[in-house]
Protein backbone atom coordinates (compact mmCIF):
# COMPACT_ATOMS: atom_id res chain seq x y z
CA UNK A 1 0.00 0.00 0.00
CA UNK A 2 1.43 3.37 -1.01
CA UNK A 3 1.69 6.39 1.24
CA UNK A 4 -1.15 8.17 -0.57
CA UNK A 5 -3.50 5.24 -0.05
CA UNK A 6 -2.68 5.13 3.68
CA UNK A 7 -3.32 8.86 3.96
CA UNK A 8 -6.71 8.62 2.23
CA UNK A 9 -7.70 5.66 4.41
CA UNK A 10 -6.81 7.65 7.55
CA UNK A 11 -8.82 10.65 6.32
CA UNK A 12 -11.78 8.41 5.47
CA UNK A 13 -11.56 6.76 8.89
CA UNK A 14 -11.44 10.15 10.61
CA UNK A 15 -14.42 11.35 8.53
CA UNK A 16 -16.45 8.31 9.58
CA UNK A 17 -15.69 8.99 13.21
CA UNK A 18 -16.92 12.59 12.89
CA UNK A 19 -20.06 11.56 11.03
CA UNK A 20 -23.27 11.84 13.01
CA UNK A 21 -25.32 8.70 13.43
CA UNK A 22 -29.09 8.85 13.36
CA UNK A 23 -31.61 6.39 14.70
CA UNK A 24 -33.70 4.43 12.21
CA UNK A 25 -36.86 6.08 13.56
CA UNK A 26 -35.43 9.58 13.01
CA UNK A 27 -34.23 8.67 9.52
CA UNK A 28 -37.64 7.14 8.62
CA UNK A 29 -39.41 10.23 9.95
CA UNK A 30 -37.35 12.54 7.72
CA UNK A 31 -37.75 10.28 4.69
CA UNK A 32 -41.49 10.27 5.27
CA UNK A 33 -41.47 14.07 5.37
CA UNK A 34 -39.55 14.22 2.07
CA UNK A 35 -41.90 11.86 0.20
CA UNK A 36 -45.55 12.41 -0.82
CA UNK A 37 -47.92 13.56 0.51
CA UNK A 38 -45.76 15.76 2.77
CA UNK A 39 -43.18 16.60 0.07
CA UNK A 40 -41.28 18.98 2.33
CA UNK A 41 -38.24 20.58 0.75
CA UNK A 42 -34.80 19.44 1.81
CA UNK A 43 -33.89 23.03 2.66
CA UNK A 44 -36.77 23.18 5.16
CA UNK A 45 -35.67 19.93 6.79
CA UNK A 46 -32.02 21.06 6.98
CA UNK A 47 -33.09 24.25 8.76
CA UNK A 48 -35.49 22.45 11.08
CA UNK A 49 -33.56 19.27 11.98
CA UNK A 50 -29.92 20.36 11.33
CA UNK A 51 -29.09 17.33 9.21
CA UNK A 52 -26.60 17.79 6.38
CA UNK A 53 -28.22 18.46 3.01
CA UNK A 54 -26.32 15.70 1.17
CA UNK A 55 -27.37 13.19 3.82
CA UNK A 56 -31.03 13.99 3.16
CA UNK A 57 -30.55 13.75 -0.61
CA UNK A 58 -28.87 10.35 -0.15
CA UNK A 59 -31.65 9.06 2.12
CA UNK A 60 -34.35 10.21 -0.28
CA UNK A 61 -32.57 8.67 -3.27
CA UNK A 62 -32.22 5.32 -1.47
CA UNK A 63 -35.86 5.38 -0.38
CA UNK A 64 -37.04 6.10 -3.92
CA UNK A 65 -34.80 3.42 -5.44
CA UNK A 66 -36.19 0.88 -2.96
CA UNK A 67 -39.70 2.03 -3.81
CA UNK A 68 -40.42 2.99 -0.22
CA UNK A 69 -44.05 3.88 0.35
CA UNK A 70 -45.33 4.59 3.82
CA UNK A 71 -48.52 3.01 5.14
CA UNK A 72 -50.20 6.35 5.81
CA UNK A 73 -50.55 7.00 2.12
CA UNK A 74 -49.85 3.72 0.39
CA UNK A 75 -51.99 3.56 -2.70
CA UNK A 76 -54.26 6.35 -1.56
CA UNK A 77 -55.20 8.69 -4.36
CA UNK A 78 -56.72 11.65 -2.59
CA UNK A 79 -60.21 12.57 -3.67
CA UNK A 80 -60.93 16.26 -3.53
CA UNK A 81 -64.43 17.66 -3.27
CA UNK A 82 -65.59 20.16 -5.88
CA UNK A 83 -65.27 22.94 -3.31
CA UNK A 84 -61.69 21.91 -2.49
CA UNK A 85 -60.81 21.67 -6.20
CA UNK A 86 -62.18 25.16 -6.79
CA UNK A 87 -60.26 26.46 -3.77
CA UNK A 88 -57.02 24.95 -5.14
CA UNK A 89 -57.68 26.42 -8.60
CA UNK A 90 -58.23 29.87 -7.07
CA UNK A 91 -55.09 29.57 -4.90
CA UNK A 92 -52.90 28.49 -7.81
CA UNK A 93 -54.20 30.82 -10.53
CA UNK A 94 -51.86 33.75 -9.68
CA UNK A 95 -48.80 31.51 -9.21
CA UNK A 96 -45.97 31.23 -11.73
CA UNK A 97 -44.59 27.81 -12.74
CA UNK A 98 -41.98 27.68 -9.98
CA UNK A 99 -44.46 28.66 -7.26
CA UNK A 100 -47.04 26.24 -8.69
CA UNK A 101 -44.51 23.39 -8.55
CA UNK A 102 -43.71 24.21 -4.93
CA UNK A 103 -47.44 24.35 -4.07
CA UNK A 104 -48.08 21.01 -5.79
CA UNK A 105 -45.19 19.35 -3.93
CA UNK A 106 -46.54 20.62 -0.61
CA UNK A 107 -50.07 19.40 -1.36
CA UNK A 108 -49.02 16.12 -3.02
CA UNK A 109 -50.89 16.81 -6.25
CA UNK A 110 -49.85 17.27 -9.87
CA UNK A 111 -50.09 20.51 -11.84
CA UNK A 112 -51.75 18.49 -14.63
CA UNK A 113 -54.48 17.48 -12.18
CA UNK A 114 -55.19 21.13 -11.41
CA UNK A 115 -55.37 21.88 -15.15
CA UNK A 116 -57.88 19.03 -15.65
CA UNK A 117 -60.00 20.38 -12.80
CA UNK A 118 -59.86 23.87 -14.30
CA UNK A 119 -61.01 22.57 -17.70
CA UNK A 120 -63.81 20.59 -16.03
CA UNK A 121 -65.05 23.72 -14.27
CA UNK A 122 -64.89 25.68 -17.53
CA UNK A 123 -66.81 23.06 -19.51
CA UNK A 124 -69.06 22.23 -16.56
CA UNK A 125 -68.47 18.50 -16.56
CA UNK A 126 -66.64 16.12 -14.29
CA UNK A 127 -64.00 13.63 -15.34
CA UNK A 128 -66.53 10.83 -14.89
CA UNK A 129 -69.04 12.58 -17.13
CA UNK A 130 -66.46 13.14 -19.85
CA UNK A 131 -65.45 9.48 -19.58
CA UNK A 132 -69.09 8.40 -19.91
CA UNK A 133 -69.56 10.72 -22.91
CA UNK A 134 -66.49 9.23 -24.58
CA UNK A 135 -67.71 5.68 -23.92
CA UNK A 136 -71.15 6.59 -25.29
CA UNK A 137 -69.62 8.10 -28.42
CA UNK A 138 -67.43 5.00 -28.91
CA UNK A 139 -70.38 2.62 -28.47
CA UNK A 140 -72.50 4.68 -30.89
CA UNK A 141 -69.72 4.49 -33.49
CA UNK A 142 -69.46 0.73 -32.93
CA UNK A 143 -73.25 0.37 -33.27
CA UNK A 144 -73.20 2.33 -36.53
CA UNK A 145 -70.48 0.05 -37.93
CA UNK A 146 -72.40 -3.04 -36.84
CA UNK A 147 -75.60 -1.79 -38.54
CA UNK A 148 -73.68 -1.04 -41.73
CA UNK A 149 -72.17 -4.53 -41.71
CA UNK A 150 -75.61 -6.08 -41.06
CA UNK A 151 -77.11 -4.20 -44.03
CA UNK A 152 -74.27 -5.38 -46.26
CA UNK A 153 -74.77 -8.98 -45.17
CA UNK A 154 -78.55 -8.74 -45.66
CA UNK A 155 -78.02 -7.48 -49.22
CA UNK A 156 -75.57 -10.29 -49.91
CA UNK A 157 -78.03 -12.83 -48.48
CA UNK A 158 -80.90 -11.42 -50.57
CA UNK A 159 -78.72 -11.61 -53.68
CA UNK A 160 -77.73 -15.18 -52.90
CA UNK A 161 -81.40 -16.13 -52.33
CA UNK A 162 -82.40 -14.49 -55.64
CA UNK A 163 -79.66 -16.39 -57.47
CA UNK A 164 -80.79 -19.64 -55.86
CA UNK A 165 -84.41 -19.02 -56.91
CA UNK A 166 -83.27 -18.21 -60.47
CA UNK A 167 -81.15 -21.35 -60.55
CA UNK A 168 -84.13 -23.51 -59.50
CA UNK A 169 -86.38 -21.84 -62.10
CA UNK A 170 -83.77 -22.37 -64.81
CA UNK A 171 -83.43 -26.03 -63.82
CA UNK A 172 -87.22 -26.38 -63.87
CA UNK A 173 -87.39 -24.78 -67.34
CA UNK A 174 -84.62 -26.97 -68.75
CA UNK A 175 -86.01 -30.12 -67.24
CA UNK A 176 -89.43 -29.35 -68.77
CA UNK A 177 -87.75 -28.69 -72.16
CA UNK A 178 -86.03 -32.06 -72.01
CA UNK A 179 -89.34 -33.81 -71.34
CA UNK A 180 -90.88 -32.31 -74.48
C-alpha positions as CSV (number, residue, x, y, z in Angstrom):
1,X,0.0,0.0,0.0
2,X,1.4,3.4,-1.0
3,X,1.7,6.4,1.2
4,X,-1.2,8.2,-0.6
5,X,-3.5,5.2,-0.1
6,X,-2.7,5.1,3.7
7,X,-3.3,8.9,4.0
8,X,-6.7,8.6,2.2
9,X,-7.7,5.7,4.4
10,X,-6.8,7.6,7.6
11,X,-8.8,10.6,6.3
12,X,-11.8,8.4,5.5
13,X,-11.6,6.8,8.9
14,X,-11.4,10.2,10.6
15,X,-14.4,11.4,8.5
16,X,-16.5,8.3,9.6
17,X,-15.7,9.0,13.2
18,X,-16.9,12.6,12.9
19,X,-20.1,11.6,11.0
20,X,-23.3,11.8,13.0
21,X,-25.3,8.7,13.4
22,X,-29.1,8.9,13.4
23,X,-31.6,6.4,14.7
24,X,-33.7,4.4,12.2
25,X,-36.9,6.1,13.6
26,X,-35.4,9.6,13.0
27,X,-34.2,8.7,9.5
28,X,-37.6,7.1,8.6
29,X,-39.4,10.2,10.0
30,X,-37.3,12.5,7.7
31,X,-37.7,10.3,4.7
32,X,-41.5,10.3,5.3
33,X,-41.5,14.1,5.4
34,X,-39.6,14.2,2.1
35,X,-41.9,11.9,0.2
36,X,-45.5,12.4,-0.8
37,X,-47.9,13.6,0.5
38,X,-45.8,15.8,2.8
39,X,-43.2,16.6,0.1
40,X,-41.3,19.0,2.3
41,X,-38.2,20.6,0.8
42,X,-34.8,19.4,1.8
43,X,-33.9,23.0,2.7
44,X,-36.8,23.2,5.2
45,X,-35.7,19.9,6.8
46,X,-32.0,21.1,7.0
47,X,-33.1,24.3,8.8
48,X,-35.5,22.5,11.1
49,X,-33.6,19.3,12.0
50,X,-29.9,20.4,11.3
51,X,-29.1,17.3,9.2
52,X,-26.6,17.8,6.4
53,X,-28.2,18.5,3.0
54,X,-26.3,15.7,1.2
55,X,-27.4,13.2,3.8
56,X,-31.0,14.0,3.2
57,X,-30.5,13.7,-0.6
58,X,-28.9,10.4,-0.1
59,X,-31.7,9.1,2.1
60,X,-34.3,10.2,-0.3
61,X,-32.6,8.7,-3.3
62,X,-32.2,5.3,-1.5
63,X,-35.9,5.4,-0.4
64,X,-37.0,6.1,-3.9
65,X,-34.8,3.4,-5.4
66,X,-36.2,0.9,-3.0
67,X,-39.7,2.0,-3.8
68,X,-40.4,3.0,-0.2
69,X,-44.1,3.9,0.4
70,X,-45.3,4.6,3.8
71,X,-48.5,3.0,5.1
72,X,-50.2,6.3,5.8
73,X,-50.6,7.0,2.1
74,X,-49.9,3.7,0.4
75,X,-52.0,3.6,-2.7
76,X,-54.3,6.4,-1.6
77,X,-55.2,8.7,-4.4
78,X,-56.7,11.7,-2.6
79,X,-60.2,12.6,-3.7
80,X,-60.9,16.3,-3.5
81,X,-64.4,17.7,-3.3
82,X,-65.6,20.2,-5.9
83,X,-65.3,22.9,-3.3
84,X,-61.7,21.9,-2.5
85,X,-60.8,21.7,-6.2
86,X,-62.2,25.2,-6.8
87,X,-60.3,26.5,-3.8
88,X,-57.0,25.0,-5.1
89,X,-57.7,26.4,-8.6
90,X,-58.2,29.9,-7.1
91,X,-55.1,29.6,-4.9
92,X,-52.9,28.5,-7.8
93,X,-54.2,30.8,-10.5
94,X,-51.9,33.8,-9.7
95,X,-48.8,31.5,-9.2
96,X,-46.0,31.2,-11.7
97,X,-44.6,27.8,-12.7
98,X,-42.0,27.7,-10.0
99,X,-44.5,28.7,-7.3
100,X,-47.0,26.2,-8.7
101,X,-44.5,23.4,-8.5
102,X,-43.7,24.2,-4.9
103,X,-47.4,24.3,-4.1
104,X,-48.1,21.0,-5.8
105,X,-45.2,19.4,-3.9
106,X,-46.5,20.6,-0.6
107,X,-50.1,19.4,-1.4
108,X,-49.0,16.1,-3.0
109,X,-50.9,16.8,-6.3
110,X,-49.9,17.3,-9.9
111,X,-50.1,20.5,-11.8
112,X,-51.8,18.5,-14.6
113,X,-54.5,17.5,-12.2
114,X,-55.2,21.1,-11.4
115,X,-55.4,21.9,-15.1
116,X,-57.9,19.0,-15.7
117,X,-60.0,20.4,-12.8
118,X,-59.9,23.9,-14.3
119,X,-61.0,22.6,-17.7
120,X,-63.8,20.6,-16.0
121,X,-65.0,23.7,-14.3
122,X,-64.9,25.7,-17.5
123,X,-66.8,23.1,-19.5
124,X,-69.1,22.2,-16.6
125,X,-68.5,18.5,-16.6
126,X,-66.6,16.1,-14.3
127,X,-64.0,13.6,-15.3
128,X,-66.5,10.8,-14.9
129,X,-69.0,12.6,-17.1
130,X,-66.5,13.1,-19.9
131,X,-65.5,9.5,-19.6
132,X,-69.1,8.4,-19.9
133,X,-69.6,10.7,-22.9
134,X,-66.5,9.2,-24.6
135,X,-67.7,5.7,-23.9
136,X,-71.2,6.6,-25.3
137,X,-69.6,8.1,-28.4
138,X,-67.4,5.0,-28.9
139,X,-70.4,2.6,-28.5
140,X,-72.5,4.7,-30.9
141,X,-69.7,4.5,-33.5
142,X,-69.5,0.7,-32.9
143,X,-73.3,0.4,-33.3
144,X,-73.2,2.3,-36.5
145,X,-70.5,0.1,-37.9
146,X,-72.4,-3.0,-36.8
147,X,-75.6,-1.8,-38.5
148,X,-73.7,-1.0,-41.7
149,X,-72.2,-4.5,-41.7
150,X,-75.6,-6.1,-41.1
151,X,-77.1,-4.2,-44.0
152,X,-74.3,-5.4,-46.3
153,X,-74.8,-9.0,-45.2
154,X,-78.6,-8.7,-45.7
155,X,-78.0,-7.5,-49.2
156,X,-75.6,-10.3,-49.9
157,X,-78.0,-12.8,-48.5
158,X,-80.9,-11.4,-50.6
159,X,-78.7,-11.6,-53.7
160,X,-77.7,-15.2,-52.9
161,X,-81.4,-16.1,-52.3
162,X,-82.4,-14.5,-55.6
163,X,-79.7,-16.4,-57.5
164,X,-80.8,-19.6,-55.9
165,X,-84.4,-19.0,-56.9
166,X,-83.3,-18.2,-60.5
167,X,-81.2,-21.4,-60.5
168,X,-84.1,-23.5,-59.5
169,X,-86.4,-21.8,-62.1
170,X,-83.8,-22.4,-64.8
171,X,-83.4,-26.0,-63.8
172,X,-87.2,-26.4,-63.9
173,X,-87.4,-24.8,-67.3
174,X,-84.6,-27.0,-68.8
175,X,-86.0,-30.1,-67.2
176,X,-89.4,-29.4,-68.8
177,X,-87.8,-28.7,-72.2
178,X,-86.0,-32.1,-72.0
179,X,-89.3,-33.8,-71.3
180,X,-90.9,-32.3,-74.5
